[in-house]
């Protein structure tokens, strides 16, 4: 009811080959989520991971896995809302078992906050296969009654609330399942207490509504991926989004292809999607236009971006000169890696829109600021109203994750060491830390 979820996903790998192997999985988290626990079973005993600076944990993984040939697990971020899980060595004809704990806010996708949504984590890509008859056994509990996008997940009433049970596909061939949860009206503010905070301080969480009627940006740059994977979405999504942009908004639309092409309104219906293409030159062109128009936002609609781009440095330079004022709002259609967002993650430049259904209305609500969002702030206990509801300590973890992002801003002169120490204290996997 307070808009918070905590998930644990247990994975067991079996190596049927004749050599030791590393299991690698790129996992998409729910929007705004953070990994807050990692466990590895050693001699059938669960052992909790150590959290530390990103370079420190990577070096430890190399030391233990490569030099000592022991079996560690490493979890690091791989761009916004994604993590990379690595396990090595999975022994010959043996198994390796690990678990990741994920703290996630529920997403409020639409301007009318009647419900929140939890999108379950899912594989984006992996270097292992799952047997056709293998599935993930899901068991969730909720204090309010949810509904599921998957017919294989069933809701059961029980004394303490509701349970959701069922089976989900074990590989990346199917879209992530999600749950809908009704929200109270109005949504209650809650406080979170945590031993890592000073005794006289708590985290207050509330659902922030737009202060006034949401206004669409006066200028907007749009980059559309011209690869073949985007073809099926041209009329149903892309054209619908472009048709919804208010007439008073100045737009600059670039179709990414072998050569980026600026498109005008009459030619949108004739856009061609073929092959694969590097989107960065089009993003550079849009970013240059955006910075010349008072750092207007950039909307990037794209499919998977599986390759690095030689033009990434040009985009990095534009972002550096904009000093954090340039933002690229991205939305990916279909599964697959996004190496561009991974490569530029340290700049906090590319920010996925927190959408679940990929509908034009949902994307436009997020872009215009019409959708409400969770707000968390640290306050003194003496200022709390009487009778304030108590919420989960995971609220404090999400506040800490946002604070780490602020401290790690690349345009700050200080704060990186403080961000790493906070990640270590709260045990979070962030762009500056790993487990």
C-alpha positions in Angstrom: 0.0 0.0 0.0 3.0 2.3 0.5 4.3 1.7 -3.1 7.3 -0.4 -2.2 8.3 -3.9 -3.2 11.2 -6.2 -2.3 12.0 -9.2 -4.5 14.4 -12.1 -4.3 15.3 -14.0 -7.4 17.2 -17.3 -6.9 19.1 -18.7 -9.9 20.9 -22.1 -10.1 23.3 -22.8 -13.0 24.3 -26.2 -14.2 27.4 -26.7 -16.4 27.0 -29.6 -18.8 30.2 -28.8 -20.8 33.7 -30.2 -20.4 35.3 -27.0 -19.2 34.6 -24.5 -16.4 32.3 -21.7 -17.6 31.2 -18.2 -16.6 27.5 -17.6 -16.4 26.6 -14.1 -17.4 23.2 -12.5 -17.4 22.0 -9.0 -18.3 18.9 -8.3 -16.1 16.4 -5.6 -16.5 15.1 -4.3 -13.1 11.8 -2.6 -12.4 12.0 1.2 -13.1 14.0 2.9 -10.3 15.0 -0.3 -8.6 18.3 -1.1 -6.9 20.0 -4.4 -5.9 20.2 -4.5 -2.1 21.3 -8.1 -1.5 23.4 -10.7 -3.2 23.9 -14.3 -1.8 26.0 -17.2 -3.0 25.7 -20.8 -1.8 29.1 -22.2 -0.9 29.1 -25.9 0.3 25.3 -25.6 0.5 25.6 -22.7 2.9 24.2 -19.2 1.9 27.0 -16.5 2.2 26.2 -12.8 1.9 28.1 -10.7 -0.6 30.4 -7.8 0.4 29.6 -4.4 -1.1 32.2 -1.9 -2.1 33.4 0.5 -4.8 32.8 -0.6 -8.4 36.5 -1.0 -9.3 37.2 -2.7 -5.9 34.5 -5.4 -6.4 35.6 -6.0 -10.0 39.2 -6.5 -8.9 38.1 -8.8 -6.2 36.1 -10.9 -8.7 39.2 -11.1 -10.9 41.4 -12.1 -8.0 39.1 -14.8 -6.7 37.7 -16.1 -10.0 40.7 -15.9 -12.4 43.7 -16.3 -10.1 42.4 -18.4 -7.2 39.8 -20.4 -9.4 37.3 -20.1 -6.6 33.6 -19.4 -7.2 32.5 -15.8 -6.6 29.5 -13.9 -7.9 29.7 -10.3 -9.1 26.8 -7.9 -9.6 27.3 -4.5 -11.1 25.1 -2.0 -12.9 24.9 -2.1 -16.7 23.2 1.2 -17.5 20.0 2.6 -16.0 17.7 0.0 -14.4 20.0 -2.9 -15.6 22.5 -5.1 -13.9 25.1 -7.6 -15.0 25.3 -10.8 -13.0 28.5 -12.9 -13.4 29.3 -16.3 -11.8 32.6 -18.1 -12.3 33.6 -20.8 -12.4 30.5 -22.9 -12.7 32.2 -26.3 -12.2 32.2 -29.1 -14.8 29.1 -31.2 -14.4 28.3 -29.1 -11.3 26.0 -26.3 -10.1 26.3 -22.8 -8.8 23.4 -21.1 -6.9 23.0 -17.4 -6.3 20.3 -15.0 -5.2 19.8 -11.3 -5.9 17.5 -9.1 -3.7 15.9 -6.1 -5.4 14.4 -3.1 -3.8 11.9 -1.4 -6.1 9.3 1.4 -6.1 6.0 0.7 -7.7 5.5 2.7 -10.9 2.6 5.1 -11.2 2.3 5.2 -15.0 -0.6 7.5 -15.6 -1.7 11.0 -14.6 -4.7 9.6 -12.7 -3.0 7.6 -9.8 -5.7 5.0 -9.3 -3.1 2.1 -9.5 0.5 1.4 -9.4 2.4 -1.2 -11.3 5.3 -3.6 -10.5 7.2 -4.9 -13.5 9.0 -8.0 -12.5 12.8 -8.3 -13.3 13.6 -10.2 -16.5 16.6 -11.4 -18.5 17.6 -9.1 -21.3 20.3 -11.4 -22.6 22.3 -14.3 -21.3 25.1 -16.7 -22.3 23.3 -19.8 -21.1 20.2 -21.6 -22.3 17.1 -22.6 -20.4 15.4 -25.9 -21.1 12.0 -25.5 -22.9 10.2 -26.9 -19.9 12.0 -24.8 -17.4 10.2 -21.9 -15.7 10.6 -19.5 -12.8 8.5 -20.4 -9.8 7.0 -17.1 -8.5 5.5 -16.5 -5.0 4.7 -13.0 -4.0 2.7 -11.5 -1.1 0.9 -8.2 -0.9 -1.1 -6.3 1.6 -3.5 -5.1 -1.1 -5.1 -7.2 -3.8 -3.1 -7.2 -7.1 -4.0 -8.3 -10.6 -1.5 -9.9 -13.0 -0.6 -9.5 -16.7 0.1 -13.2 -16.8 -2.6 -15.8 -16.8 -0.1 -18.1 -15.1 0.0 -16.0 -12.0 -3.0 -16.5 -9.7 -4.0 -14.3 -6.8 -5.0 -16.2 -3.6 -6.6 -14.6 -0.5 -4.9 -15.5 2.8 -5.1 -14.3 6.5 -2.3 -11.8 6.1 -3.4 -10.3 2.8 -2.9 -11.8 -0.7 -0.5 -14.2 -2.3 0.4 -14.4 -6.0 1.7 -17.8 -7.2 2.5 -19.3 -10.6 5.2 -20.0 -13.2 7.0 -17.5 -15.5 9.2 -18.1 -18.5 12.8 -18.7 -17.5 14.5 -17.0 -20.5 14.4 -13.7 -22.3 12.0 -14.7 -25.1 9.0 -13.3 -23.4 8.3 -9.8 -22.0 8.5 -9.2 -18.3 5.3 -9.9 -16.3 3.8 -7.2 -14.2 1.3 -6.7 -11.4 -1.3 -4.0 -11.0 -1.9 -2.8 -7.5 -4.7 -0.4 -6.5 -3.7 2.8 -4.7 -5.5 4.5 -1.8 -7.1 7.8 -2.5 -5.4 9.9 -1.4 -2.1 8.0 -1.2 -0.8 8.1 2.3 2.6 9.5 3.2 4.8 7.1 5.3 8.0 7.3 7.2 10.9 4.9 7.1 13.4 4.4 10.0 16.8 2.9 9.4 19.7 2.2 11.8 22.1 3.8 9.3 20.4 7.1 9.7 21.0 9.4 12.7 18.6 8.6 15.6 16.7 11.9 15.2 16.1 11.5 11.4 13.7 9.5 9.2 12.9 9.3 5.5 9.4 10.7 4.6 7.9 9.3 1.4 4.9 10.8 -0.4 3.4 10.7 -3.9 4.1 14.1 -5.5 1.5 15.3 -7.9 2.2 18.0 -10.6 1.8 21.4 -9.0 -0.3 22.7 -11.8 -1.6 21.6 -15.2 1.3 19.8 -16.8 2.9 21.6 -19.7 4.5 19.9 -22.6 8.0 21.1 -23.3 8.1 24.1 -25.7 10.8 22.4 -27.7 11.5 18.7 -28.2 14.2 16.8 -30.2 13.1 13.3 -31.3 15.4 10.5 -32.4 13.8 7.4 -34.0 15.8 4.2 -34.5 15.6 3.3 -38.2 16.5 -0.3 -37.7 14.3 -3.2 -38.9 13.3 -4.1 -35.3 11.4 -0.8 -35.0 9.3 -1.4 -38.1 6.4 -3.1 -36.3 6.0 -0.1 -34.0 5.9 2.6 -36.7 2.2 3.2 -36.9 1.0 1.8 -33.6 3.5 3.7 -31.4 5.9 6.0 -33.1 3.4 7.8 -35.4 0.8 7.9 -32.6 3.4 9.6 -30.3 4.3 12.2 -33.0 0.6 12.9 -33.6 0.1 13.7 -29.9 2.8 16.4 -29.7 1.0 19.8 -29.2 1.1 22.1 -32.2 2.8 24.8 -30.1 5.9 22.6 -29.5 8.9 23.2 -31.8 10.2 19.8 -32.8 13.3 18.5 -34.5 13.0 14.8 -35.6 15.9 12.7 -36.7 15.6 9.2 -38.2 18.7 7.1 -37.3 20.1 5.3 -40.3 23.4 4.7 -42.1 23.2 8.5 -42.4 20.9 10.4 -40.0 18.1 12.1 -41.8 16.0 15.0 -40.5 12.3 14.3 -41.3 9.5 16.8 -41.6 5.8 16.2 -40.8 4.5 15.0 -44.2 7.2 12.4 -44.6 6.7 10.6 -41.3 4.3 8.0 -42.9 7.0 7.2 -45.4 9.8 6.3 -42.9 11.7 3.2 -43.8 13.1 0.8 -41.3 15.8 -1.7 -42.4 18.8 -3.6 -41.1 20.6 -2.3 -38.1 22.1 1.2 -37.5 24.2 3.2 -35.2 21.9 5.6 -33.3 24.6 7.8 -31.8 25.2 10.1 -34.9 21.4 10.9 -34.8 21.6 11.5 -31.0 24.6 13.8 -31.5 22.6 15.8 -34.1 19.5 16.0 -31.8 21.7 16.9 -28.8 23.3 19.8 -30.7 19.9 21.1 -31.7 18.6 20.7 -28.1 21.5 22.6 -26.6 20.9 25.4 -29.0 17.2 25.5 -27.9 17.8 26.1 -24.2 18.7 22.4 -23.5 15.4 21.1 -24.7 14.7 17.4 -23.8 15.5 14.7 -26.3 13.1 11.7 -26.8 14.8 8.6 -28.1 12.6 5.8 -29.3 14.7 2.7 -30.2 15.1 -1.0 -30.3 18.1 -2.9 -28.9 21.5 -1.3 -29.3 23.9 -4.3 -29.2 27.1 -2.6 -30.4 29.3 0.2 -29.2 29.5 3.3 -31.4 32.7 5.1 -32.5 30.7 8.4 -32.2 30.1 8.1 -28.4 32.8 10.6 -27.6 31.1 13.3 -29.6 27.9 12.8 -27.6 29.9 12.8 -24.3 31.5 16.1 -25.2 28.1 17.7 -25.8 26.8 16.4 -22.5 29.9 17.7 -20.7 29.5 21.2 -22.0 25.8 21.1 -21.1 26.8 20.4 -17.5 23.9 18.1 -16.6 21.2 20.3 -18.3 20.8 18.0 -21.3 18.6 14.9 -20.8 17.8 12.1 -23.2 14.5 10.4 -22.3 14.7 6.9 -23.8 12.3 4.1 -24.4 13.3 0.7 -25.8 11.0 -1.5 -27.8 11.6 -5.2 -27.5 14.4 -7.1 -25.6 18.1 -6.7 -26.0 21.2 -4.9 -24.7 21.6 -1.1 -24.9 25.4 -0.6 -25.1 25.0 3.1 -25.7 23.2 3.7 -22.4 25.8 1.5 -20.7 28.7 3.4 -22.2 27.3 6.8 -21.1 25.9 5.7 -17.7 28.4 7.8 -15.7 27.1 11.0 -17.3 23.5 10.4 -16.0 22.5 11.6 -19.5 20.2 8.9 -20.8 17.2 8.2 -18.5 14.6 5.5 -19.4 11.0 6.7 -19.1 9.4 4.7 -16.3 6.7 3.1 -18.4 5.3 -0.4 -18.3 2.9 -0.9 -21.2 4.7 1.1 -23.9 1.5 2.9 -24.9 1.7 6.4 -26.5 -0.5 7.9 -23.7 1.8 6.5 -21.0 4.9 7.8 -22.7 3.4 11.2 -23.2 2.2 11.4 -19.6 5.8 10.8 -18.4 7.3 13.2 -20.9 5.0 16.0 -20.0 5.4 15.5 -16.3 1.7 14.7 -15.9 2.4 11.4 -14.1 2.9 11.6 -10.3 6.2 10.4 -8.8 7.4 9.2 -5.5 9.3 11.8 -3.4 11.6 10.9 -0.5 13.3 13.3 1.8 15.3 13.1 5.0 13.6 15.1 7.9 13.9 15.5 11.6 11.6 13.3 13.7 10.5 16.4 15.7 8.8 17.8 12.6 6.7 14.7 12.0 3.0 15.0 12.3 1.4 12.8 15.0 0.2 9.4 13.9 2.3 9.2 10.8 2.2 5.7 9.3 5.4 3.6 9.4 6.7 2.2 6.1 9.4 -0.3 5.2 13.1 0.3 5.7 13.4 -0.3 1.9 12.1 3.3 1.5 15.3 4.4 3.2 17.3 2.3 0.7 15.6 4.0 -2.3 16.3 7.4 -0.7 20.0 6.4 -0.3 20.1 5.3 -4.0 18.9 8.7 -5.1 21.4 10.4 -2.8 24.2 8.3 -4.2 23.2 9.4 -7.7 23.3 13.1 -6.6 26.7 12.7 -4.9 28.1 10.9 -8.0 27.0 13.6 -10.4 30.0 13.9 -12.8 29.8 17.7 -12.7 30.4 17.8 -8.9 33.9 18.4 -7.8 33.5 16.2 -4.6 31.1 13.5 -3.5 32.3 10.3 -5.2 34.0 8.9 -2.1 31.0 9.8 0.0 28.7 8.1 -2.5 30.8 4.9 -2.4 30.7 4.9 1.4 26.9 5.4 1.4 26.5 2.5 -1.1 28.7 0.3 1.1 26.8 1.2 4.2 23.3 0.7 2.8 24.5 -2.3 0.8 23.4 -1.2 -2.7 24.6 -1.9 -6.2 24.9 1.5 -7.9 26.9 3.0 -10.8 29.7 3.6 -8.2 29.5 0.3 -6.3 29.1 -3.4 -6.8 28.6 -6.6 -4.8 
